[in-house]
Amino acid sequence: MHTPWFSEAAFASRFKRLKQQKAWRQPHGFADNSHFINFSGHDYLGLSQHGAVKAAAQKVIQENGVGSTGSALVCGHSHYHAALEQELAAFLHQPKALLFHSGYSANLAVLGTLLLGQGAIFLDRLSHASLIEGALHSGVYFRRFQHKKVAQLSQWLGQHKGKPIMVATDGVFSMDGDEAPLRELAKLCQQQGALLYVDDAHGFGVLGPQGKGTAAKAGVPTSQLPLTMVTLSKALGVAGAAVVGKAHLIDALIQYAKPYIYTTAMPPAMAAAGLAALNVMQEEPWRQEKVLALAQYFRQEAHHMGYTVAPSNTPIQPLILGSNEAALSLSYWLRDSGMWAVAIRPPTVPEGSARVRISFSALHRKADVRRLLAALYDYSKAHWRL
């Protein structure tokens, strides 16, 4: 009898190869932070633990239950969702916002919908996987330009004049922590009539005045930003995402985007928590200042120790080790020292650039960063300075 392709035996050789390459993955997490200092999370402003944010969610759960009970177009769109959409749009000086369960689904919706099967999509080569998936699902011509190479993109746009074009990029690239050249991209897209879409998952709440994001830091006017995606799960510390921008484009997503139409709306408690977090973020600007200061202190000290640190001015500070074995070795060392810092390996990052990605939160103390640096010093002494 023929062995089915989905059998355990059929996958065994693939799994064996992953384990030999030190590329086997498994979920990580812990019920509390009592045993580890977490340097792998995205709770940049520490708002997941803020009393007002937790209280907002608890209040809605007590009054309305846990789930939204339906899609947004059926019965799942509450006044909590509407209030958060309105506040996000106002905060970013845009006409309209639309909530999604995650940044991934938001990106699938935008890239897979708005071109209506015509034209082309161009992505930065290091864009998030969800942008790539969205482009693949769009059914249009799709290419990735070299990382931050605006000149190459300009050449491609010139070759596709008169066609519907979308240019998509991360605002902050999640594996390196560097920022997209948004001023140049916005100017080029405006000149060529292309729609610029920015996934600002890791910039919103952290960069720019009041945490308005990567484009605000770069001085890009909102008139040159047709659509931006912001997550609620990074700096705001809750869950979900929103696409913010021009009203007619948001309306198009409501009418045509399957990831929005055919999924249950986010729980109203998350919308209420997101609204509370957005308010706290504006009322407590010290959180943004602190997390950036801690990241830069770490970057300077790690560089002085001889570590290869990616060029980042954000809370994401990757230590580039090269091989999978080296990245895992350092990650295990830090874990044994009471710190959680996960190794990031291919295919998430290019071959030969495995890393331990350190990320900071406003909840970290300077003493925590010093402890991390001390462990890194001990590792370098044990492994490099023989």
Secondary structure by P-SEA (a helix, b strand, c coil): ccccccccccaaaaaaaaaaaccbbbbbbcccccccccccccccccccccaaaaaaaaaaaaccccccccccccccccaaaaaaaaaaaaaaccccccccccaaaaaaaaaacccccccbbbbcccccaaaaaaaaacccbbbbccccaaaaaaaaaaaccccbbbbbbbccccccccccaaaaaaaaaaaabbbbbbccccccccccccccccccccccccccccbbbbbccccccccbbbbbccaaaaaaaaaccccccccccccaaaaaaaaaaaaaaaacaaaaaaaaaaaaaaaaaaaaaccccccccccccccccccaaaaaaaaaaaaaacbbbbbbcccccccccccbbbbbcccccaaaaaaaaaaaaaaaaacccc
